[in-house]
Amino acid sequence: MQDKKQLFLKGMHHGIPVALGYLAVSFTLGIAAKRAGFTPIQAMLMSLTSNASASEFSAINLIKNGGAYIEIALTTLILNLRYILMSCALSQKLGSKTGIGHRLAISFDITDEIFALSVCQRNGLSPYYTYGIIAAALPCWAMGTFLGTLSGSILPASVMSAMNVALYCMFIAIVLPPAKENKIVGFLVIISMAASTLFTYLPGLKQLSSGTMIIILTVVISLAAAVLFPIEEKDDKKAVEKEASVSCESR
């Protein structure tokens, strides 16, 4: 039990920067919700049940413009498809004895940043570590939305722009350490950035949604990396089992 508590607290500690970034970014989400006619409580409940900035912004805009329920649902589904891939990746990090309840609980709040922190844990992943991150991050995402809805459009546009880029800067800070440690990872990051730029500006590709773009790039680049730079599996079965069930303490 003590190990579970320590892992939970470790996750909360690592989740503090994520929580601060979420608080800033969700503040702008709350302002958008206010302009669309949401009450603070409605906006907060939306963020508690859907911790995903891109799909929430899209849903708010569709609601503001009178979009149909089916249109809102499909847009949210498409924008969040990448989380299916993230869930598959995290499932490989969890121990074989991790029950379906823990797996479903983690899948409820897989975001880019929570995934990045969880997947980078060496020697396997404990659900309690991810629970700690979620416990720190999710309330701040909801509270930021609530406060943004209350404040309306009081803050100047320059401050709002700064808040919009805060989360992306934080995510870069998460990605850079493994990229610097492993040249292959760094190379793949550069390739991903270049390909993403092409998808942003090339005719035909720029019409794709951000979620679809991420799905395509993730599948193609991951498949190419797996073929060109395979990771050898350990022959010792006991060592593999130990890594799958260890308490996720970093080296």
MARLUM-960046 format. One record per residue: residue number from 1; residue in three letters; x, y, z of N, C-alpha, C in turn. Coordinates in Angstrom, 3 decimals. Layout:
# MARLUM-960046
n,res,n.u,n.v,n.w,ca.u,ca.v,ca.w,c.u,c.v,c.w
NUM,ALA,X,Y,Z,X,Y,Z,X,Y,Z .
...
# end
This chain:
# MARLUM-960046
n,res,n.u,n.v,n.w,ca.u,ca.v,ca.w,c.u,c.v,c.w
1,MET,0.827,-1.202,0.000,0.000,0.000,0.000,0.862,1.252,0.000 .
2,GLN,1.983,1.191,0.751,2.879,2.328,0.797,3.456,2.637,-0.571 .
3,ASP,3.782,1.582,-1.333,4.316,1.792,-2.672,3.288,2.494,-3.549 .
4,LYS,2.031,2.105,-3.441,0.977,2.733,-4.226,0.839,4.207,-3.861 .
5,LYS,0.930,4.504,-2.565,0.827,5.892,-2.118,1.995,6.713,-2.640 .
6,GLN,3.187,6.138,-2.570,4.369,6.852,-3.056,4.277,7.120,-4.559 .
7,LEU,3.789,6.138,-5.310,3.635,6.317,-6.751,2.580,7.375,-7.068 .
8,PHE,1.507,7.377,-6.289,0.460,8.384,-6.477,1.000,9.784,-6.217 .
9,LEU,1.744,9.940,-5.134,2.328,11.236,-4.796,3.377,11.660,-5.823 .
10,LYS,4.128,10.691,-6.316,5.105,10.979,-7.363,4.404,11.496,-8.617 .
11,GLY,3.285,10.849,-8.980,2.518,11.301,-10.132,1.969,12.708,-9.935 .
12,MET,1.482,13.005,-8.720,0.987,14.351,-8.431,2.103,15.380,-8.546 .
13,HIS,3.284,15.016,-8.050,4.439,15.920,-8.122,4.803,16.206,-9.573 .
14,HIS,4.865,15.174,-10.388,5.197,15.357,-11.801,4.056,16.057,-12.552 .
15,GLY,2.846,15.961,-12.026,1.699,16.557,-12.703,1.487,18.027,-12.403 .
16,ILE,2.249,18.589,-11.460,2.069,19.999,-11.109,2.322,20.933,-12.299 .
17,PRO,3.430,20.758,-13.065,3.607,21.631,-14.246,2.476,21.478,-15.258 .
18,VAL,1.994,20.240,-15.436,0.864,20.012,-16.339,-0.371,20.750,-15.834 .
19,ALA,-0.604,20.666,-14.516,-1.770,21.323,-13.922,-1.716,22.833,-14.123 .
20,LEU,-0.535,23.431,-13.944,-0.396,24.876,-14.116,-0.642,25.272,-15.576 .
21,GLY,-0.121,24.462,-16.498,-0.373,24.737,-17.911,-1.843,24.599,-18.257 .
22,TYR,-2.495,23.583,-17.693,-3.917,23.377,-17.938,-4.740,24.547,-17.386 .
23,LEU,-4.347,25.043,-16.228,-5.078,26.150,-15.621,-5.067,27.373,-16.529 .
24,ALA,-3.908,27.638,-17.145,-3.797,28.798,-18.032,-4.572,28.598,-19.328 .
25,VAL,-4.394,27.426,-19.957,-5.024,27.188,-21.256,-6.537,27.060,-21.122 .
26,SER,-7.009,26.370,-20.090,-8.451,26.191,-19.930,-9.143,27.502,-19.577 .
27,PHE,-8.376,28.477,-19.096,-8.939,29.801,-18.834,-9.471,30.403,-20.132 .
28,THR,-8.689,30.267,-21.208,-9.138,30.768,-22.512,-10.321,29.957,-23.030 .
29,LEU,-10.345,28.664,-22.697,-11.492,27.833,-23.063,-12.756,28.334,-22.383 .
30,GLY,-12.622,28.732,-21.130,-13.764,29.263,-20.399,-14.295,30.548,-20.998 .
31,ILE,-13.388,31.399,-21.476,-13.815,32.636,-22.126,-14.615,32.327,-23.386 .
32,ALA,-14.134,31.347,-24.165,-14.868,30.943,-25.367,-16.235,30.378,-25.004 .
33,ALA,-16.291,29.592,-23.916,-17.565,29.026,-23.468,-18.534,30.121,-23.040 .
34,LYS,-18.012,31.150,-22.372,-18.849,32.284,-21.950,-19.477,32.961,-23.154 .
35,ARG,-18.681,33.155,-24.208,-19.185,33.820,-25.418,-20.207,32.958,-26.151 .
36,ALA,-20.145,31.644,-25.917,-21.106,30.740,-26.567,-22.373,30.564,-25.739 .
37,GLY,-22.425,31.203,-24.568,-23.631,31.149,-23.749,-23.612,30.132,-22.627 .
38,PHE,-22.447,29.524,-22.340,-22.337,28.562,-21.251,-22.362,29.283,-19.902 .
39,THR,-22.921,28.629,-18.904,-22.762,29.099,-17.531,-21.453,28.539,-16.982 .
40,PRO,-20.896,29.124,-15.924,-19.645,28.591,-15.358,-19.734,27.119,-14.971 .
41,ILE,-20.874,26.708,-14.404,-21.028,25.309,-13.995,-21.066,24.397,-15.211 .
42,GLN,-21.781,24.786,-16.259,-21.845,23.980,-17.485,-20.462,23.826,-18.103 .
43,ALA,-19.710,24.912,-18.158,-18.366,24.860,-18.743,-17.445,23.975,-17.912 .
44,MET,-17.556,24.056,-16.586,-16.721,23.245,-15.711,-17.040,21.757,-15.875 .
45,LEU,-18.330,21.426,-15.953,-18.729,20.025,-16.135,-18.237,19.489,-17.482 .
46,MET,-18.247,20.329,-18.512,-17.742,19.908,-19.814,-16.263,19.545,-19.717 .
47,SER,-15.488,20.358,-19.009,-14.064,20.092,-18.889,-13.771,18.900,-17.981 .
48,LEU,-14.632,18.656,-17.008,-14.443,17.493,-16.139,-14.685,16.185,-16.888 .
49,THR,-15.560,16.211,-17.864,-15.909,14.988,-18.596,-15.199,14.853,-19.933 .
50,SER,-14.553,15.930,-20.399,-13.850,15.880,-21.682,-12.617,16.758,-21.603 .
51,ASN,-11.540,16.177,-21.089,-10.299,16.934,-20.914,-9.514,16.935,-22.215 .
52,ALA,-9.995,17.700,-23.201,-9.352,17.735,-24.515,-9.626,19.088,-25.147 .
53,SER,-8.598,19.920,-25.230,-8.795,21.307,-25.639,-9.335,21.438,-27.058 .
54,ALA,-8.745,20.704,-28.019,-9.151,20.860,-29.418,-10.618,20.496,-29.617 .
55,SER,-11.032,19.362,-29.074,-12.427,18.934,-29.259,-13.389,19.826,-28.485 .
56,GLU,-12.973,20.328,-27.329,-13.844,21.218,-26.566,-14.042,22.551,-27.286 .
57,PHE,-12.954,23.112,-27.806,-13.077,24.356,-28.563,-13.988,24.158,-29.775 .
58,SER,-13.817,23.033,-30.471,-14.652,22.756,-31.639,-16.110,22.589,-31.237 .
59,ALA,-16.355,21.861,-30.148,-17.724,21.658,-29.679,-18.369,22.983,-29.283 .
60,ILE,-17.597,23.845,-28.635,-18.133,25.152,-28.227,-18.528,25.976,-29.453 .
61,ASN,-17.664,25.966,-30.462,-17.967,26.724,-31.681,-19.195,26.161,-32.395 .
62,LEU,-19.310,24.827,-32.416,-20.483,24.217,-33.064,-21.766,24.546,-32.296 .
63,ILE,-21.690,24.506,-30.979,-22.860,24.848,-30.162,-23.242,26.311,-30.369 .
64,LYS,-22.225,27.166,-30.431,-22.473,28.594,-30.640,-23.152,28.850,-31.969 .
65,ASN,-22.788,28.053,-32.986,-23.346,28.238,-34.326,-24.561,27.357,-34.598 .
66,GLY,-25.070,26.694,-33.549,-26.280,25.898,-33.700,-26.070,24.551,-34.370 .
67,GLY,-24.894,23.935,-34.185,-24.605,22.645,-34.795,-25.468,21.533,-34.223 .
68,ALA,-25.715,20.513,-35.031,-26.529,19.374,-34.586,-25.740,18.501,-33.615 .
69,TYR,-26.467,17.734,-32.797,-25.825,16.858,-31.820,-24.888,15.862,-32.496 .
70,ILE,-25.361,15.281,-33.609,-24.559,14.272,-34.299,-23.279,14.892,-34.853 .
71,GLU,-23.365,16.136,-35.305,-22.183,16.828,-35.828,-21.174,17.072,-34.711 .
72,ILE,-21.656,17.475,-33.560,-20.771,17.714,-32.417,-20.113,16.408,-31.976 .
73,ALA,-20.911,15.326,-31.929,-20.384,14.031,-31.491,-19.321,13.509,-32.457 .
74,LEU,-19.573,13.591,-33.745,-18.619,13.086,-34.735,-17.343,13.912,-34.744 .
75,THR,-17.476,15.232,-34.623,-16.291,16.092,-34.585,-15.432,15.768,-33.378 .
76,THR,-16.066,15.589,-32.236,-15.327,15.242,-31.018,-14.637,13.895,-31.170 .
77,LEU,-15.331,12.932,-31.785,-14.757,11.605,-31.996,-13.518,11.677,-32.879 .
78,ILE,-13.615,12.410,-33.981,-12.493,12.497,-34.922,-11.292,13.178,-34.274 .
79,LEU,-11.542,14.279,-33.565,-10.443,15.024,-32.950,-9.772,14.245,-31.829 .
80,ASN,-10.508,13.302,-31.234,-9.946,12.544,-30.115,-9.472,11.140,-30.495 .
81,LEU,-9.455,10.825,-31.786,-9.062,9.481,-32.216,-7.637,9.133,-31.802 .
82,ARG,-6.774,10.145,-31.727,-5.375,9.860,-31.387,-5.235,9.256,-30.000 .
83,TYR,-6.203,9.489,-29.132,-6.112,8.934,-27.782,-6.276,7.418,-27.769 .
84,ILE,-6.868,6.873,-28.836,-6.947,5.412,-28.953,-5.538,4.845,-29.111 .
85,LEU,-4.741,5.499,-29.956,-3.354,5.059,-30.139,-2.566,5.196,-28.844 .
86,MET,-2.781,6.289,-28.127,-2.085,6.488,-26.859,-2.485,5.421,-25.851 .
87,SER,-3.764,5.064,-25.845,-4.236,4.021,-24.928,-3.568,2.682,-25.236 .
88,CYS,-3.430,2.371,-26.527,-2.776,1.122,-26.915,-1.319,1.108,-26.459 .
89,ALA,-0.648,2.255,-26.599,0.746,2.331,-26.185,0.877,2.163,-24.672 .
90,LEU,0.003,2.814,-23.907,0.080,2.702,-22.450,-0.281,1.301,-21.963 .
91,SER,-1.171,0.625,-22.695,-1.551,-0.730,-22.289,-0.358,-1.675,-22.320 .
92,GLN,0.621,-1.383,-23.183,1.824,-2.205,-23.258,2.770,-1.924,-22.104 .
93,LYS,2.598,-0.783,-21.455,3.460,-0.427,-20.324,2.931,-0.981,-19.002 .
94,LEU,1.629,-1.248,-18.949,1.024,-1.746,-17.714,1.363,-3.213,-17.503 .
95,GLY,1.427,-3.612,-16.264,1.712,-5.000,-15.947,0.587,-5.928,-16.366 .
96,SER,0.903,-7.189,-16.582,-0.104,-8.155,-17.039,-1.206,-8.373,-16.007 .
97,LYS,-0.944,-8.073,-14.742,-1.928,-8.265,-13.679,-2.811,-7.038,-13.472 .
98,THR,-2.582,-5.983,-14.237,-3.406,-4.780,-14.110,-4.805,-5.064,-14.625 .
99,GLY,-5.818,-4.886,-13.783,-7.190,-5.229,-14.124,-7.843,-4.257,-15.089 .
100,ILE,-8.981,-4.674,-15.635,-9.708,-3.867,-16.599,-10.200,-2.568,-15.970 .
101,GLY,-10.495,-2.604,-14.661,-10.953,-1.394,-13.976,-9.910,-0.292,-14.007 .
102,HIS,-8.654,-0.659,-13.703,-7.570,0.323,-13.748,-7.359,0.832,-15.169 .
103,ARG,-7.428,-0.048,-16.132,-7.206,0.352,-17.525,-8.291,1.332,-17.994 .
104,LEU,-9.544,1.076,-17.623,-10.624,1.981,-18.001,-10.494,3.327,-17.289 .
105,ALA,-10.074,3.278,-16.024,-9.927,4.520,-15.262,-8.839,5.412,-15.865 .
106,ILE,-7.729,4.808,-16.277,-6.660,5.585,-16.907,-7.115,6.142,-18.246 .
107,SER,-7.841,5.332,-19.013,-8.260,5.752,-20.351,-9.217,6.936,-20.309 .
108,PHE,-9.880,7.148,-19.178,-10.821,8.262,-19.065,-10.126,9.606,-19.272 .
109,ASP,-8.882,9.730,-18.836,-8.228,11.042,-18.894,-6.834,10.954,-19.504 .
110,ILE,-6.728,10.277,-20.626,-5.469,10.285,-21.364,-5.421,11.548,-22.223 .
111,THR,-4.458,12.401,-21.929,-4.218,13.593,-22.740,-2.789,13.517,-23.270 .
112,ASP,-2.415,14.453,-24.134,-1.073,14.430,-24.691,-0.009,14.476,-23.596 .
113,GLU,-0.209,15.366,-22.624,0.800,15.560,-21.587,0.810,14.405,-20.582 .
114,ILE,-0.372,13.945,-20.178,-0.449,12.825,-19.243,0.111,11.566,-19.893 .
115,PHE,-0.168,11.380,-21.177,0.408,10.251,-21.904,1.928,10.341,-21.952 .
116,ALA,2.448,11.537,-22.259,3.900,11.696,-22.377,4.607,11.361,-21.068 .
117,LEU,4.067,11.836,-19.950,4.678,11.534,-18.659,4.579,10.045,-18.324 .
118,SER,3.430,9.447,-18.624,3.212,8.041,-18.274,4.054,7.104,-19.125 .
119,VAL,4.111,7.360,-20.424,4.815,6.451,-21.325,6.324,6.527,-21.136 .
120,CYS,6.816,7.635,-20.579,8.254,7.790,-20.363,8.735,7.106,-19.084 .
121,GLN,7.828,6.537,-18.299,8.233,5.833,-17.090,8.939,4.533,-17.450 .
122,ARG,10.126,4.352,-16.954,10.900,3.164,-17.267,10.494,2.003,-16.365 .
123,ASN,10.771,0.814,-16.839,10.471,-0.408,-16.083,8.976,-0.613,-15.867 .
124,GLY,8.158,-0.143,-16.789,6.727,-0.371,-16.680,5.990,0.802,-16.079 .
125,LEU,4.671,0.706,-16.065,3.812,1.784,-15.581,2.834,1.264,-14.541 .
126,SER,2.758,1.963,-13.426,1.746,1.656,-12.420,0.563,2.593,-12.611 .
127,PRO,-0.670,2.094,-12.542,-1.827,2.985,-12.699,-1.869,4.083,-11.654 .
128,TYR,-1.284,3.820,-10.470,-1.333,4.816,-9.399,-0.482,6.039,-9.725 .
129,TYR,0.556,5.850,-10.509,1.351,6.995,-10.958,0.513,7.896,-11.853 .
130,THR,-0.192,7.292,-12.810,-1.046,8.072,-13.710,-2.209,8.695,-12.956 .
131,TYR,-2.750,7.977,-11.965,-3.813,8.555,-11.139,-3.331,9.841,-10.468 .
132,GLY,-2.090,9.841,-10.027,-1.541,11.032,-9.377,-1.478,12.217,-10.320 .
133,ILE,-1.053,11.961,-11.557,-1.012,13.040,-12.549,-2.415,13.578,-12.798 .
134,ILE,-3.364,12.663,-12.978,-4.747,13.062,-13.247,-5.313,13.858,-12.075 .
135,ALA,-5.010,13.433,-10.849,-5.528,14.117,-9.667,-5.033,15.553,-9.581 .
136,ALA,-3.845,15.800,-10.115,-3.314,17.165,-10.118,-3.826,17.962,-11.312 .
137,ALA,-3.910,17.322,-12.477,-4.187,18.050,-13.719,-5.672,18.308,-13.971 .
138,LEU,-6.511,17.290,-13.794,-7.919,17.413,-14.173,-8.658,18.508,-13.395 .
139,PRO,-8.498,18.608,-12.061,-9.190,19.689,-11.347,-8.767,21.072,-11.823 .
140,CYS,-7.490,21.244,-12.169,-7.027,22.547,-12.648,-7.609,22.866,-14.017 .
141,TRP,-7.771,21.839,-14.864,-8.388,22.059,-16.170,-9.838,22.524,-15.989 .
142,ALA,-10.567,21.877,-15.101,-11.957,22.248,-14.860,-12.058,23.604,-14.172 .
143,MET,-11.183,23.853,-13.200,-11.227,25.120,-12.474,-10.846,26.287,-13.380 .
144,GLY,-9.869,26.076,-14.256,-9.494,27.128,-15.191,-10.646,27.486,-16.112 .
145,THR,-11.371,26.474,-16.573,-12.539,26.721,-17.418,-13.602,27.503,-16.654 .
146,PHE,-13.808,27.121,-15.417,-14.793,27.797,-14.559,-14.428,29.273,-14.379 .
147,LEU,-13.156,29.531,-14.057,-12.717,30.909,-13.827,-12.755,31.731,-15.114 .
148,GLY,-12.396,31.096,-16.240,-12.446,31.796,-17.518,-13.861,32.191,-17.896 .
149,THR,-14.808,31.317,-17.596,-16.214,31.624,-17.881,-16.708,32.773,-17.004 .
150,LEU,-16.236,32.814,-15.764,-16.618,33.899,-14.863,-16.051,35.239,-15.311 .
151,SER,-14.804,35.226,-15.753,-14.117,36.474,-16.071,-14.569,37.075,-17.394 .
152,GLY,-15.123,36.227,-18.294,-15.542,36.731,-19.591,-14.355,37.162,-20.422 .
153,SER,-14.383,38.327,-20.927,-13.300,38.823,-21.797,-12.601,40.026,-21.162 .
154,ILE,-12.338,39.946,-19.878,-11.703,41.054,-19.158,-10.241,41.209,-19.554 .
155,LEU,-9.524,40.099,-19.663,-8.090,40.151,-19.940,-7.822,40.611,-21.368 .
156,PRO,-6.707,41.318,-21.571,-6.366,41.788,-22.928,-5.977,40.660,-23.856 .
157,ALA,-6.032,40.927,-25.167,-5.759,39.896,-26.173,-4.334,39.369,-26.078 .
158,SER,-3.373,40.232,-25.703,-1.978,39.805,-25.615,-1.792,38.732,-24.544 .
159,VAL,-2.486,38.876,-23.435,-2.404,37.881,-22.360,-3.051,36.580,-22.803 .
160,MET,-4.158,36.679,-23.520,-4.828,35.483,-24.013,-3.942,34.704,-24.988 .
161,SER,-3.213,35.419,-25.836,-2.317,34.754,-26.784,-1.200,34.030,-26.043 .
162,ALA,-0.680,34.658,-25.002,0.374,34.022,-24.213,-0.135,32.754,-23.545 .
163,MET,-1.349,32.785,-23.056,-1.930,31.603,-22.417,-2.136,30.472,-23.428 .
164,ASN,-2.448,30.820,-24.662,-2.693,29.797,-25.681,-1.444,28.993,-26.017 .
165,VAL,-0.263,29.604,-25.929,0.973,28.896,-26.286,1.637,28.250,-25.072 .
166,ALA,1.131,28.527,-23.871,1.776,28.006,-22.665,1.809,26.488,-22.640 .
167,LEU,0.712,25.861,-23.011,0.631,24.399,-22.954,1.564,23.747,-23.966 .
168,TYR,1.705,24.360,-25.140,2.588,23.796,-26.161,4.050,23.889,-25.724 .
169,CYS,4.409,24.975,-25.072,5.770,25.111,-24.539,6.045,24.038,-23.485 .
170,MET,5.049,23.767,-22.654,5.207,22.755,-21.630,5.372,21.367,-22.252 .
171,PHE,4.609,21.084,-23.314,4.716,19.778,-23.952,6.080,19.600,-24.606 .
172,ILE,6.630,20.670,-25.186,7.976,20.611,-25.754,8.986,20.271,-24.669 .
173,ALA,8.793,20.843,-23.479,9.702,20.562,-22.367,9.649,19.097,-21.948 .
174,ILE,8.509,18.440,-22.153,8.384,17.027,-21.823,9.083,16.162,-22.870 .
175,VAL,8.992,16.576,-24.142,9.522,15.765,-25.244,11.039,15.887,-25.380 .
176,LEU,11.590,17.058,-25.093,13.008,17.306,-25.343,13.973,16.363,-24.601 .
177,PRO,13.763,16.066,-23.302,14.733,15.195,-22.614,14.944,13.837,-23.277 .
178,PRO,13.870,13.057,-23.603,14.123,11.780,-24.289,14.691,11.965,-25.683 .
179,ALA,14.369,13.092,-26.343,14.918,13.352,-27.671,16.417,13.621,-27.600 .
180,LYS,16.862,14.284,-26.547,18.285,14.556,-26.372,19.037,13.305,-25.951 .
181,GLU,18.361,12.431,-25.218,19.003,11.214,-24.718,19.164,10.167,-25.819 .
182,ASN,18.203,10.095,-26.729,18.206,9.083,-27.787,18.181,9.781,-29.147 .
183,LYS,19.228,9.580,-29.960,19.326,10.258,-31.251,18.207,9.833,-32.208 .
184,ILE,17.789,8.571,-32.105,16.711,8.096,-32.975,15.407,8.820,-32.643 .
185,VAL,15.121,8.962,-31.349,13.920,9.680,-30.932,13.988,11.129,-31.403 .
186,GLY,15.158,11.753,-31.254,15.316,13.126,-31.715,15.093,13.266,-33.210 .
187,PHE,15.609,12.301,-33.966,15.423,12.313,-35.420,13.945,12.181,-35.777 .
188,LEU,13.236,11.292,-35.089,11.811,11.089,-35.355,10.992,12.321,-34.979 .
189,VAL,11.405,13.013,-33.930,10.717,14.251,-33.543,10.842,15.289,-34.652 .
190,ILE,12.058,15.419,-35.209,12.283,16.377,-36.295,11.453,16.004,-37.525 .
191,ILE,11.444,14.702,-37.863,10.641,14.238,-38.998,9.159,14.534,-38.757 .
192,SER,8.696,14.318,-37.542,7.294,14.567,-37.213,6.949,16.042,-37.366 .
193,MET,7.852,16.913,-36.919,7.612,18.352,-37.033,7.563,18.779,-38.500 .
194,ALA,8.485,18.249,-39.307,8.516,18.592,-40.729,7.244,18.105,-41.435 .
195,ALA,6.839,16.868,-41.123,5.632,16.318,-41.752,4.388,17.091,-41.321 .
196,SER,4.343,17.482,-40.053,3.210,18.263,-39.564,3.119,19.609,-40.279 .
197,THR,4.272,20.205,-40.552,4.297,21.473,-41.288,3.734,21.299,-42.698 .
198,LEU,4.111,20.195,-43.355,3.590,19.916,-44.690,2.069,19.767,-44.666 .
199,PHE,1.563,19.071,-43.647,0.121,18.873,-43.528,-0.596,20.206,-43.271 .
200,THR,0.118,21.162,-42.724,-0.499,22.448,-42.409,-0.645,23.340,-43.635 .
201,TYR,0.290,23.214,-44.591,0.324,24.165,-45.699,0.023,23.562,-47.072 .
202,LEU,0.250,22.264,-47.272,0.046,21.685,-48.598,-1.436,21.581,-48.941 .
203,PRO,-1.815,21.943,-50.184,-3.222,21.808,-50.611,-3.682,20.350,-50.525 .
204,GLY,-4.892,20.152,-50.094,-5.426,18.805,-49.948,-5.168,18.236,-48.567 .
205,LEU,-3.963,18.463,-48.043,-3.633,17.963,-46.710,-4.073,18.926,-45.612 .
206,LYS,-4.005,20.214,-45.893,-4.341,21.198,-44.866,-5.837,21.210,-44.529 .
207,GLN,-6.648,20.560,-45.376,-8.074,20.485,-45.075,-8.387,19.431,-44.013 .
208,LEU,-7.438,18.549,-43.728,-7.661,17.504,-42.726,-7.714,18.109,-41.334 .
209,SER,-8.517,17.529,-40.465,-8.588,18.004,-39.084,-7.298,17.662,-38.356 .
210,SER,-7.050,18.359,-37.259,-5.820,18.121,-36.504,-5.771,16.697,-35.960 .
211,GLY,-6.943,16.169,-35.534,-6.967,14.803,-35.028,-6.623,13.780,-36.094 .
212,THR,-7.182,13.959,-37.303,-6.886,13.056,-38.419,-5.417,13.138,-38.804 .
213,MET,-4.876,14.350,-38.837,-3.473,14.540,-39.173,-2.564,13.805,-38.183 .
214,ILE,-2.870,13.922,-36.904,-2.050,13.276,-35.881,-2.133,11.760,-35.993 .
215,ILE,-3.334,11.251,-36.301,-3.497,9.805,-36.475,-2.623,9.308,-37.624 .
216,ILE,-2.687,9.989,-38.773,-1.920,9.566,-39.947,-0.422,9.617,-39.668 .
217,LEU,0.053,10.728,-39.127,1.486,10.882,-38.876,1.974,9.890,-37.831 .
218,THR,1.171,9.654,-36.804,1.573,8.729,-35.745,1.716,7.311,-36.287 .
219,VAL,0.720,6.871,-37.052,0.752,5.509,-37.593,1.913,5.335,-38.563 .
220,VAL,2.058,6.268,-39.506,3.088,6.144,-40.549,4.490,6.226,-39.950 .
221,ILE,4.742,7.235,-39.119,6.082,7.426,-38.567,6.420,6.328,-37.560 .
222,SER,5.457,5.914,-36.762,5.709,4.835,-35.798,5.999,3.521,-36.508 .
223,LEU,5.238,3.244,-37.582,5.460,2.019,-38.346,6.845,2.046,-38.996 .
224,ALA,7.209,3.179,-39.581,8.530,3.296,-40.202,9.637,3.134,-39.167 .
225,ALA,9.446,3.728,-37.980,10.455,3.611,-36.928,10.578,2.174,-36.435 .
226,ALA,9.441,1.475,-36.328,9.473,0.088,-35.868,10.194,-0.817,-36.861 .
227,VAL,10.049,-0.504,-38.152,10.694,-1.320,-39.192,12.183,-0.988,-39.307 .
228,LEU,12.494,0.303,-39.293,13.883,0.734,-39.505,14.740,0.668,-38.246 .
229,PHE,14.123,0.889,-37.087,14.875,0.911,-35.829,14.212,0.005,-34.801 .
230,PRO,14.167,-1.299,-35.044,13.489,-2.218,-34.107,14.210,-2.295,-32.782 .
231,ILE,13.440,-2.496,-31.733,13.990,-2.678,-30.389,13.959,-4.159,-30.061 .
232,GLU,15.107,-4.716,-29.728,15.197,-6.144,-29.444,14.512,-6.472,-28.131 .
233,GLU,13.700,-7.521,-28.165,13.033,-7.973,-26.954,13.979,-8.828,-26.125 .
234,LYS,13.806,-8.755,-24.814,14.654,-9.540,-23.931,14.263,-11.009,-23.990 .
235,ASP,15.267,-11.846,-23.956,15.013,-13.278,-24.026,14.559,-13.841,-22.685 .
236,ASP,14.996,-13.190,-21.621,14.677,-13.691,-20.286,13.217,-13.366,-19.949 .
237,LYS,12.366,-14.361,-19.919,10.941,-14.154,-19.689,10.673,-13.570,-18.307 .
238,LYS,11.454,-13.996,-17.327,11.254,-13.489,-15.973,11.576,-11.993,-15.909 .
239,ALA,12.579,-11.588,-16.641,12.950,-10.174,-16.649,11.846,-9.337,-17.274 .
240,VAL,11.224,-9.865,-18.314,10.131,-9.153,-18.962,8.951,-8.997,-18.002 .
241,GLU,8.611,-10.089,-17.302,7.501,-10.043,-16.358,7.778,-9.068,-15.219 .
242,LYS,9.031,-9.029,-14.783,9.400,-8.122,-13.712,9.260,-6.674,-14.152 .
243,GLU,9.684,-6.376,-15.381,9.578,-5.016,-15.895,8.125,-4.602,-16.067 .
244,ALA,7.266,-5.546,-16.391,5.858,-5.230,-16.614,5.120,-4.917,-15.329 .
245,SER,5.587,-5.473,-14.182,4.857,-5.309,-12.933,5.584,-4.465,-11.909 .
246,VAL,6.738,-3.912,-12.276,7.520,-3.138,-11.300,6.795,-1.847,-10.981 .
247,SER,7.171,-1.166,-9.935,6.438,-0.005,-9.441,6.734,1.297,-10.145 .
248,CYS,7.354,1.278,-11.315,7.549,2.443,-12.180,8.486,3.500,-11.593 .
249,GLU,9.371,3.105,-10.680,10.342,4.079,-10.180,11.368,4.332,-11.254 .
250,SER,11.637,5.586,-11.550,12.613,5.940,-12.572,14.011,5.605,-12.091 .
251,ARG,14.872,5.284,-13.028,16.250,4.983,-12.676,16.949,6.240,-12.191 .
# end
